[in-house]
Amino acid sequence: MRLLRELLLLQSFMVCLADDNTLHGPVFLQEPNSMIFPLDSEEKKVKLSCEVKGNPRPTIGWKLNGTIIDIGMDYRYSVVEGNLLINNPNKTQDTGTYQCVATNPFGTIVSREAKLQFAYLENFKTRTRSTVSVRQGQGMVLLCGPPPHSGELTYAWIFNEYPTFVHQDNRRFVSQETGNLYIAKVEASDVGNYTCVVTNTVTNSRVLGPPTPLILRNDGVMGEYEPKIEVQFPETVPSAKGTTVKLECFALGNPVPTISWRRADGKQIPRKARRHRSSGLLEIPNFQQEDAGLYECVAENVRGKNVARGQLTFYAQPSWIQKINNAHAAIEESVVWECRANGRPKPSYRWLKDGEPLLPQGRVQLEQGSLTITNVSLLDAGMYQCVAENRYGIIFASAELSVIAVSPDFSKTLLKKLTLVKVGGEVIIECKPKASPKPTYSWKKGREILRENERITVLDDGSLRIVNVTKADAGSYTCVATNHFGTASSTGSLVVKDPTRVMVSPFSMDVTVGESIVLPCQVSHDHSLDIMFTWSFNGHLIDFEKDGDHFERVGGDSAGDLMIRSIQLKHAGKYVCMVQTSVDKLSAAADLIVRGPPGPPEAVTIDEVTDTTAQLSWRPGADNHSPITMYVVQARTPFSVGWQAVSTVPEIIDGRTFTATVVGLNPWVEYEFRVVAANLIGIGEPSRPSEKRRTEEALPEVTPANVSGGGGSKSELVITWETVPEELQNGGGFGYVVAFRPFGTVSWMQTVVASPDAARYVFRNETLPPFSPYEVKVGVYNNKGEGSFSPVTVVYSAEEEPTRPPTTVLARSLSASDVEVSWAPPWENQHKGRIQGYEVRCWRHDEKEENAKRIRTVGNQTSTKVSNLRGNALYHLAVRAYNTAGTGPSSAAVNVTTKKPPPSQPPGNIIWNSSDSKIILNWDQVKALDNESEVRGYKVLYRWNRQSSTSVIETNKTSVELSLPFDEDYIIEIKPISDGGDGSSSEQIRIPKISNAYARGSGSSTSNACTLSAISTIMISLTARSSL
């Protein structure tokens, strides 16, 4: 009967498997949560949620305290879309632990446990409480005694009348554990009625207890006494991971005790901890393992102290580290599941199959969180759950075990239709039908059963292996697979090909940088097969697109030669030609040696320095297969432009020498060095720079250049020079020594200028004669001592400014914009101070003298022209002498009025006629305006069109006759002349080449004028046509 049942189950399973591959057992999408239901809720209905998926769709039932709920037996229960609804819930009947149970043909699973509790708060039973009588200064406790309830409560106390509540401070404390009111030291103000207020945080209902009167006794005041702890936390406080832990501590005493907290193990109270109600409440949020330990509350006043202790222990509900997953097993295989969970205390494990406890027996072994089922049968299929639990919680993990029973099937894993192999090679023809249990295998070649021998082997997975293949092995092969449920076969063909052989291999070569070569790679192969050539360089495939600048594949169908162009040092290494067909692959290798300039020397070190030398050493770099013949040393300073070659000893450093002395360095300069190597192929890259080192100090050798001076203020001798560059100062503490003496004397006066950047020294002395010659020289010094002086040069002391003004100052107007001013120098015996020139100041009558226009002359010049003035305006002019010391006194101002402006109207109606190589010009007379100078005549300006120089003739008529060749273009302008200067010019007139003897024209623009060439002679004759 059992065998028949298994076969029926198998048949049903296989039909389902064929119809729909998505069939599976129940899976929870939502599981019920624990809840507290307020009894006074208006809804009067409890809903526990449960959502499940599965195919076929699961049916859902519920358990209460481990017993299936019979929905039909109690009208109050109903299941709607998997959710359990309880109408008119009853705290006596319905309180307990609920689980959702989901079932389909693949098995059953149960949800996590959800606890249903009911929250309520009844009224206080007693209506009155006895009066409490205490002495002033005594501690006191008022009991709350909350009524029957379920759900978390909070407590407060009303003093006398609502809404006056007792304010908690260091003297008064309301315990949220018991609801009691504690007064550490009663005062007269505490007399009155006290009412305990209890609130249910779930139902939000509130009840008030009967009032308790408090009065003072009249037998005196209570004396001082040490603290007595009335509120303290338990000796052991189990605390869940991640919760907020609250510890209460309060003491009675006189004086009022202070409360403090500490850890008995010496560790600090966690920084996240908070203290409330004058330290009567210690709150530790997000409680973790490291927060566990022995905590102490210390109550203290002047009469003594008391300590309460309690152990905070850490616990954590189980949480999954490793869940179980759905498994598929063939008949007679083994299944191993393992689940692991964290928790404190450490969780224990149990297993469920289809919602019922699974016990270890025979093929089923349970060990901690591990389940092992050996020799799986169809009866083992179903839903399994791993349950991890400790005293603080329980969790469930679900998975489905599917047992597969299938006859061999090649529909999705046919033998490879065509398998290629080379002669002498090895081939494996895979045979992997779908089957459960595992089938037995046999092979046929053609119609004959294939026998195993030393070359032919059937592997454990059913594949056929043939080694040392020959042409006779070609043909069709059939794999036959058989198990309890049937037999199936699949056929494929084996084709044997000739092997590929390398005919011309690449060979090792020795080349120089910049050369180009070809590495050959030529083969013979079966031409019915595609062939592919690839090359690798030092173990990496060459990318011919990316590296096309240097690498290129060349050759025909049976050649994969590699061309390497413009070879660089980086191309040295091992090259491998790889040839591959569908039946074989082979390779051939060659080494390429590249000779090139040397690599950079290494570890350049400064071994020793003096003031002008540096001893260097280094290690040779790579010679790149060409011996190093020479080294060159280069240096760099903060003052040099890049790296410069330096002199060394030995002068020429051969390739076997790794030390040298650099000579000719400047003292007290920071140097860094590098070394460059060379060989017969070229010059290599420079080494990395050495460290920076400063040469030693030495006496300064370079003196200042361009020592000169002069000028300055009265009684001063100014001496200047060019500073010595820092790189030539030879040491720290650099400065200058300035020496000077009157010309022709013996003794030198000296002074020290301590700044290396100084370029000027001024000697001041009231007795210093003006403009007297002095011999001057400038020396240098540094920390090592004094250096030499510059050559002696002569510098003059400052001179006095002139003391007398010029005389006989005259001014006359030249035009509307120019005046001429002249003067006579002061008499030699009447002034002091050398005269270098004169300064003329000119200002208009309506301007301020300080804004005057200034013009300077040089030397003995005693007249000058002042230009760019306004016409017909009164100007004032004054003259004074100057020299390097300044300007002397000014002459008396003279007045001059500029002439009227020239005529603003240009000549008009200009007409020209040509006849017998002559050009006759006529124009209208220009009439000056009242505020303009009268016209005295006219200027005629003419030039060849291609020349820039202009010729001018003047006339007092309104016509002119020009004798000009006719083979050139001319540009002509006419302007009036007056005492105020030249007036406005006419438009430019172009007279073109004349092709016949007679022509005429009138004034026009020159926009069409041509450029003319020069002529050797211009003859001009003037004939008056009319007078002004």
GUSE-977910 format. One line per 10 residues: number of its first residue (from 1); for each residue y, x, z of C-alpha. Coordinates in steps of 0.1 Angstrom, whole numbers. Example, Ala and Ser with C-alpha at 12.3 -4.5 7.8 and 13.67 -1.06 7.14 Angstrom:
BEGIN
1) -45:123:78; -11:137:71
This chain:
BEGIN
1) 0:0:0; 24:28:8; 19:45:-26; 25:11:-43; 57:6:-23; 70:41:-33; 62:35:-69; 80:1:-68; 110:18:-52; 109:45:-78
11) 108:20:-106; 137:1:-91; 157:33:-86; 151:45:-122; 162:12:-136; 194:13:-116; 199:50:-126; 195:40:-163; 219:11:-160; 248:26:-141
21) 253:62:-129; 281:52:-105; 258:34:-81; 263:47:-45; 261:38:-9; 288:25:14; 319:46:21; 346:37:46; 382:35:33; 396:22:66
31) 379:21:100; 390:0:130; 414:14:156; 414:8:193; 440:-17:204; 455:-34:235; 461:-71:230; 488:-88:250; 473:-120:266; 506:-138:265
41) 509:-132:227; 520:-162:207; 497:-153:178; 465:-159:198; 445:-139:173; 430:-103:172; 423:-85:139; 401:-54:137; 404:-38:102; 375:-25:82
51) 376:-16:44; 345:-3:26; 337:7:-10; 302:9:-26; 282:-1:-56; 267:-26:-52; 294:-40:-30; 284:-36:6; 281:-65:31; 300:-60:64
61) 290:-69:99; 302:-61:134; 288:-48:167; 302:-54:202; 290:-29:228; 261:-19:204; 249:-55:197; 253:-72:164; 278:-101:166; 263:-134:153
71) 292:-149:135; 275:-183:133; 270:-185:171; 307:-184:181; 333:-202:161; 360:-179:174; 346:-150:153; 351:-147:115; 349:-119:90; 375:-120:62
81) 373:-92:35; 355:-71:60; 380:-75:88; 369:-91:121; 392:-119:133; 389:-132:170; 406:-165:176; 418:-174:211; 406:-140:225; 392:-140:260
91) 396:-109:282; 363:-115:299; 342:-121:268; 359:-100:242; 368:-68:260; 346:-39:248; 337:-14:221; 335:-26:184; 320:-10:154; 320:-21:117
101) 286:-20:100; 284:-17:62; 252:-21:42; 241:-21:5; 207:-13:-12; 214:24:-7; 217:22:31; 238:14:61; 267:31:80; 285:23:112
111) 322:30:118; 339:48:146; 342:30:179; 372:9:185; 380:-3:220; 396:-37:225; 415:-42:258; 438:-69:270; 472:-64:285; 485:-87:312
121) 506:-87:343; 501:-113:371; 526:-124:397; 529:-109:432; 507:-129:457; 529:-125:488; 563:-141:489; 578:-122:520; 576:-87:534; 582:-74:569
131) 615:-57:578; 613:-19:578; 632:-3:606; 640:34:605; 663:59:623; 692:75:604; 681:109:590; 644:98:589; 623:98:557; 610:65:545
141) 585:50:520; 586:14:506; 554:3:491; 554:-17:458; 518:-28:456; 517:-41:420; 498:-73:413; 466:-74:391; 473:-61:356; 461:-43:325
151) 482:-20:304; 507:7:313; 533:-2:339; 568:11:347; 585:7:380; 621:3:393; 637:-10:425; 666:-35:429; 690:-27:458; 703:-60:473
161) 710:-79:441; 703:-76:404; 715:-57:384; 720:-30:410; 691:-6:407; 683:23:430; 696:54:414; 671:83:416; 684:117:427; 673:145:450
171) 672:120:479; 656:90:463; 625:89:440; 604:61:424; 569:71:416; 557:59:382; 521:64:394; 522:40:424; 556:22:421; 565:32:456
181) 602:41:466; 607:73:485; 639:81:504; 638:117:517; 666:111:543; 678:76:552; 716:72:554; 737:42:566; 745:33:530; 707:27:524
191) 707:-5:546; 699:-36:526; 671:-55:507; 648:-37:482; 628:-54:455; 601:-37:434; 604:-45:396; 572:-41:376; 572:-40:338; 541:-40:315
201) 550:-18:285; 525:-36:262; 535:-72:269; 571:-64:279; 566:-89:308; 583:-82:341; 577:-95:376; 596:-90:408; 580:-84:442; 592:-100:474
211) 623:-83:489; 618:-57:517; 647:-56:543; 657:-21:555; 676:-17:588; 686:12:610; 673:16:645; 698:20:672; 680:46:693; 698:76:678
221) 698:99:647; 667:117:635; 669:155:640; 661:181:614; 625:186:603; 606:205:577; 596:189:543; 567:166:542; 553:161:506; 546:124:502
231) 542:123:463; 519:149:448; 497:151:418; 458:152:421; 439:184:427; 425:182:392; 445:167:363; 425:164:330; 450:167:302; 443:159:265
241) 454:183:237; 488:173:222; 497:147:249; 526:148:273; 516:157:308; 537:143:337; 534:157:373; 552:140:402; 562:157:434; 586:145:462
251) 591:153:498; 607:137:529; 627:159:551; 660:166:569; 680:182:554; 670:168:520; 644:192:505; 648:209:472; 619:207:447; 608:237:425
261) 578:243:403; 557:274:395; 523:285:383; 499:300:408; 486:325:383; 520:342:380; 526:330:344; 559:314:334; 562:276:333; 562:268:295
271) 597:269:280; 590:235:264; 586:219:299; 613:196:312; 623:187:348; 636:152:356; 649:134:386; 661:165:404; 628:183:397; 607:155:411
281) 590:151:377; 577:180:356; 570:170:320; 550:192:296; 550:179:260; 524:188:234; 499:201:259; 478:230:247; 450:253:260; 475:280:271
291) 494:254:293; 463:248:315; 462:264:349; 470:259:386; 505:245:392; 524:244:425; 552:221:437; 574:237:464; 595:215:487; 619:235:509
301) 648:231:533; 663:251:562; 635:240:585; 607:253:563; 587:246:532; 555:229:520; 534:234:489; 513:210:468; 488:224:442; 469:209:413
311) 448:222:385; 457:211:350; 425:212:329; 425:211:291; 403:187:271; 402:178:234; 384:150:216; 360:161:189; 374:170:155; 355:180:124
321) 353:216:112; 326:209:87; 315:175:75; 284:166:56; 285:158:18; 264:136:-4; 232:153:-15; 208:148:-44; 172:161:-39; 142:159:-61
331) 109:148:-47; 91:175:-26; 123:195:-23; 140:202:10; 174:190:23; 196:208:49; 227:192:63; 250:209:88; 280:194:106; 303:212:131
341) 331:200:153; 356:214:177; 362:198:211; 365:205:248; 341:202:264; 319:213:235; 306:183:216; 269:173:214; 254:160:182; 231:131:172
351) 221:117:138; 219:82:124; 200:70:93; 211:36:80; 229:29:112; 199:36:135; 192:67:156; 172:94:137; 147:112:159; 130:146:151
361) 94:141:139; 72:158:114; 93:166:83; 126:158:101; 140:186:123; 172:183:143; 190:213:159; 225:209:173; 245:198:142; 218:207:117
371) 194:182:100; 165:195:79; 141:173:59; 113:190:41; 90:177:13; 115:149:5; 100:115:-5; 116:83:-18; 115:69:17; 140:95:28
381) 168:81:6; 195:64:25; 228:68:44; 230:95:71; 256:100:97; 264:130:120; 278:119:153; 298:144:175; 308:133:209; 320:145:243
391) 332:125:273; 366:120:257; 357:108:223; 332:103:195; 335:109:157; 313:100:127; 307:117:94; 287:100:66; 268:111:35; 242:97:11
401) 209:112:3; 197:104:-32; 161:112:-40; 155:118:-77; 121:111:-94; 122:116:-132; 97:125:-158; 106:155:-180; 135:147:-203; 149:171:-230
411) 175:146:-243; 204:166:-229; 189:200:-228; 171:206:-261; 158:240:-270; 183:260:-289; 177:251:-326; 181:287:-338; 177:319:-318; 185:352:-334
421) 171:386:-322; 169:421:-337; 137:440:-343; 128:459:-312; 150:438:-290; 144:413:-262; 149:375:-263; 147:347:-238; 143:311:-251; 155:288:-223
431) 135:256:-214; 154:234:-189; 144:198:-191; 156:173:-165; 126:165:-143; 117:156:-107; 95:169:-93; 96:203:-110; 72:203:-140; 46:228:-152
441) 54:246:-185; 34:257:-215; 45:271:-250; 32:268:-285; 40:289:-316; 37:266:-345; 7:245:-336; -11:272:-317; -10:275:-279; 9:307:-270
451) -10:331:-248; 9:354:-224; 5:391:-228; 24:424:-220; 51:414:-244; 52:376:-239; 59:360:-205; 67:325:-193; 93:327:-165; 93:306:-133
461) 121:284:-147; 100:277:-178; 119:300:-202; 99:322:-227; 106:359:-227; 95:382:-256; 102:420:-255; 99:446:-282; 103:419:-308; 87:424:-342
471) 91:406:-375; 58:388:-368; 74:370:-338; 96:349:-361; 87:312:-363; 90:279:-344; 84:276:-307; 77:245:-286; 82:241:-248; 59:215:-232
481) 69:202:-197; 46:180:-175; 49:164:-140; 34:133:-122; 55:109:-142; 50:122:-178; 52:149:-204; 79:160:-229; 85:188:-254; 113:204:-274
491) 111:228:-304; 134:257:-317; 132:285:-342; 133:323:-337; 147:344:-365; 142:383:-364; 169:405:-380; 172:442:-388; 191:461:-361; 227:475:-366
501) 230:513:-367; 260:536:-365; 262:558:-396; 295:577:-389; 305:580:-352; 340:589:-340; 342:625:-330; 363:643:-303; 396:658:-316; 423:681:-304
511) 458:671:-317; 495:677:-311; 521:651:-301; 536:634:-331; 505:638:-354; 485:609:-368; 447:607:-371; 418:584:-380; 387:580:-357; 358:569:-379
521) 333:542:-370; 310:532:-398; 277:512:-395; 248:498:-415; 239:461:-406; 222:430:-417; 247:415:-442; 236:379:-433; 252:384:-399; 289:385:-391
531) 300:418:-376; 330:425:-353; 345:459:-344; 365:464:-312; 380:496:-297; 387:504:-261; 409:532:-247; 401:545:-212; 381:514:-204; 407:488:-217
541) 405:469:-249; 432:479:-275; 455:450:-284; 464:457:-320; 492:432:-320; 509:445:-288; 502:482:-296; 507:480:-333; 533:508:-333; 505:533:-327
551) 471:517:-333; 458:501:-365; 423:491:-377; 414:504:-411; 382:505:-433; 360:479:-451; 333:454:-441; 310:480:-426; 338:503:-412; 360:498:-382
561) 380:531:-383; 409:535:-359; 442:550:-371; 464:564:-344; 500:571:-356; 527:593:-339; 504:603:-311; 519:606:-276; 507:623:-245; 497:589:-231
571) 472:585:-259; 449:612:-246; 416:599:-232; 383:583:-242; 380:560:-272; 350:537:-276; 341:519:-309; 321:487:-301; 302:469:-328; 287:435:-322
581) 267:410:-342; 250:378:-331; 218:398:-324; 229:431:-310; 258:453:-299; 263:490:-297; 290:516:-291; 300:552:-299; 326:572:-280; 349:602:-286
591) 374:621:-265; 410:628:-278; 429:658:-264; 466:656:-270; 487:688:-267; 524:683:-259; 554:697:-240; 547:704:-204; 550:677:-177; 578:681:-151
601) 573:708:-124; 566:696:-89; 579:702:-54; 611:721:-62; 621:736:-29; 652:756:-18; 637:783:4; 669:803:13; 707:802:4; 735:827:7
611) 772:822:-3; 764:828:-40; 726:826:-43; 697:802:-38; 660:812:-36; 639:785:-53; 601:778:-56; 581:751:-73; 546:741:-85; 537:739:-121
621) 532:705:-137; 507:695:-163; 507:720:-192; 494:692:-215; 468:716:-231; 494:742:-241; 502:770:-217; 537:770:-202; 557:799:-216; 590:796:-197
631) 609:778:-170; 647:770:-169; 666:762:-137; 694:737:-138; 719:728:-111; 743:699:-102; 772:697:-78; 796:668:-69; 821:685:-92; 800:692:-123
641) 795:670:-153; 757:663:-152; 732:691:-150; 741:727:-161; 719:757:-168; 724:785:-142; 718:822:-142; 687:834:-124; 668:866:-114; 646:872:-133
651) 669:862:-162; 639:849:-182; 613:831:-160; 578:833:-176; 552:806:-173; 533:824:-146; 563:827:-123; 570:799:-98; 600:814:-79; 635:825:-89
661) 668:834:-74; 698:815:-87; 729:837:-88; 766:832:-95; 770:801:-73; 802:791:-56; 804:794:-18; 805:763:4; 794:739:-24; 766:714:-21
671) 740:721:-48; 708:704:-60; 684:720:-84; 657:710:-109; 633:730:-131; 624:724:-167; 592:739:-183; 586:748:-219; 556:758:-241; 551:765:-277
681) 552:728:-285; 585:720:-269; 606:715:-238; 592:691:-212; 608:666:-188; 628:680:-159; 614:679:-124; 627:656:-96; 658:671:-80; 654:693:-50
691) 670:685:-17; 708:690:-15; 719:723:2; 753:738:7; 759:775:1; 773:796:29; 811:802:34; 830:832:20; 866:845:18; 886:825:-7
701) 891:843:-40; 911:818:-62; 949:817:-56; 971:787:-65; 983:784:-101; 1018:775:-114; 1037:785:-83; 1073:773:-89; 1099:750:-72; 1136:745:-70
711) 1157:714:-66; 1157:694:-34; 1186:686:-10; 1213:708:4; 1200:738:25; 1165:734:12; 1141:758:-6; 1114:738:-24; 1082:756:-33; 1054:739:-53
721) 1020:749:-66; 987:735:-80; 961:730:-54; 929:750:-55; 899:727:-64; 875:720:-36; 846:738:-53; 867:770:-53; 878:769:-17; 847:789:-6
731) 846:773:29; 859:748:54; 892:750:72; 910:757:39; 948:760:37; 977:778:22; 1000:807:33; 1035:804:18; 1056:836:17; 1092:839:5
741) 1122:862:8; 1158:864:-7; 1157:882:-41; 1161:919:-36; 1152:920:1; 1121:936:17; 1109:914:45; 1088:883:37; 1090:850:57; 1056:832:60
751) 1044:798:70; 1009:782:71; 1002:748:53; 969:736:68; 961:708:44; 939:718:14; 955:689:-6; 991:701:0; 1010:712:-32; 1045:715:-18
761) 1064:732:10; 1101:727:18; 1120:753:39; 1152:740:55; 1180:761:70; 1217:753:72; 1226:789:64; 1206:788:32; 1231:796:3; 1230:771:-25
771) 1213:779:-58; 1202:814:-46; 1172:832:-60; 1141:837:-38; 1109:856:-45; 1079:833:-37; 1041:837:-35; 1014:815:-21; 981:827:-6; 949:810:6
781) 927:811:37; 896:794:52; 873:797:81; 862:832:69; 897:846:68; 927:851:44; 924:856:6; 949:871:-18; 983:858:-28; 994:845:-62
791) 1018:866:-84; 1054:867:-72; 1077:842:-89; 1115:835:-85; 1126:801:-72; 1162:789:-66; 1173:772:-35; 1189:737:-38; 1224:736:-52; 1254:716:-41
801) 1266:686:-61; 1298:690:-80; 1330:686:-58; 1356:677:-84; 1358:649:-111; 1363:655:-148; 1399:653:-161; 1417:638:-190; 1393:609:-196; 1401:590:-228
811) 1384:560:-245; 1389:544:-279; 1371:515:-296; 1351:524:-327; 1338:489:-335; 1330:456:-319; 1299:472:-302; 1308:509:-298; 1334:529:-279; 1339:566:-277
821) 1348:583:-244; 1359:620:-239; 1369:641:-209; 1377:676:-198; 1356:695:-173; 1370:704:-138; 1388:737:-136; 1364:765:-127; 1385:776:-96; 1388:740:-83
831) 1352:730:-77; 1319:741:-63; 1284:733:-76; 1268:740:-110; 1274:713:-136; 1242:703:-156; 1259:675:-174; 1280:643:-171; 1273:607:-163; 1294:580:-180
841) 1295:546:-163; 1307:515:-183; 1312:480:-171; 1328:449:-185; 1358:435:-167; 1340:404:-155; 1310:425:-142; 1306:444:-109; 1310:482:-110; 1276:488:-92
851) 1259:471:-122; 1276:495:-147; 1257:509:-177; 1250:546:-173; 1248:573:-200; 1240:609:-192; 1249:639:-213; 1234:674:-210; 1251:707:-208; 1288:712:-219
861) 1291:681:-240; 1324:664:-232; 1323:632:-253; 1298:605:-261; 1295:571:-277; 1287:539:-257; 1269:513:-278; 1256:478:-277; 1288:464:-262; 1302:429:-266
871) 1330:425:-292; 1366:418:-283; 1359:425:-246; 1378:446:-220; 1356:475:-206; 1362:500:-178; 1348:536:-180; 1345:564:-155; 1329:599:-157; 1314:622:-131
881) 1295:655:-132; 1259:659:-119; 1233:686:-112; 1199:687:-94; 1216:681:-60; 1232:649:-72; 1264:635:-87; 1300:645:-79; 1331:623:-75; 1340:599:-102
891) 1371:601:-124; 1396:573:-124; 1385:545:-146; 1401:540:-180; 1403:508:-199; 1393:500:-235; 1390:468:-255; 1363:466:-282; 1373:454:-316; 1368:419:-328
901) 1333:412:-342; 1327:417:-379; 1327:387:-403; 1297:365:-398; 1299:350:-433; 1279:370:-459; 1291:374:-495; 1282:345:-517; 1279:334:-553; 1267:367:-564
911) 1263:370:-602; 1250:400:-622; 1252:409:-659; 1236:437:-678; 1249:454:-709; 1244:488:-725; 1225:502:-694; 1250:489:-670; 1248:462:-643; 1279:444:-633
921) 1279:425:-600; 1305:399:-589; 1308:379:-557; 1332:357:-538; 1356:371:-513; 1346:368:-476; 1372:352:-453; 1371:363:-417; 1374:337:-389; 1402:339:-363
931) 1380:357:-338; 1366:381:-363; 1379:414:-377; 1396:413:-411; 1376:423:-442; 1385:459:-454; 1360:461:-482; 1324:458:-491; 1292:479:-490; 1267:476:-519
941) 1232:488:-509; 1206:493:-536; 1171:508:-540; 1142:508:-563; 1117:481:-554; 1090:507:-547; 1112:530:-525; 1123:526:-489; 1154:549:-491; 1186:530:-498
951) 1218:542:-516; 1252:528:-505; 1286:526:-523; 1318:511:-508; 1345:492:-526; 1376:471:-517; 1370:448:-547; 1347:419:-552; 1328:434:-581; 1310:466:-589
961) 1296:482:-620; 1263:502:-617; 1249:525:-644; 1211:522:-639; 1181:526:-661; 1166:493:-672; 1130:503:-668; 1128:497:-631; 1132:467:-607; 1160:470:-582
971) 1167:454:-548; 1205:449:-540; 1223:437:-509; 1261:433:-502; 1279:431:-469; 1316:431:-458; 1332:459:-439; 1357:455:-410; 1372:474:-381; 1346:456:-360
981) 1317:470:-380; 1296:458:-409; 1294:420:-414; 1264:398:-423; 1244:409:-453; 1238:388:-483; 1203:378:-493; 1184:405:-512; 1188:403:-549; 1160:415:-573
991) 1171:427:-607; 1139:430:-628; 1132:453:-657; 1154:445:-687; 1135:443:-720; 1166:437:-742; 1201:449:-741; 1217:418:-727; 1207:398:-695; 1223:380:-667
1001) 1213:363:-634; 1225:350:-600; 1216:358:-564; 1180:348:-553; 1153:359:-528; 1131:389:-535; 1098:371:-530; 1088:379:-565; 1102:414:-566; 1079:442:-579
1011) 1076:477:-564; 1094:502:-586; 1088:539:-593; 1114:566:-587; 1139:577:-613; 1155:611:-614; 1192:602:-618; 1214:572:-610; 1248:571:-626; 1273:548:-610
1021) 1307:537:-623; 1329:515:-605; 1354:491:-621; 1376:468:-601; 1375:433:-613; 1397:418:-587; 1416:431:-557; 1413:418:-521
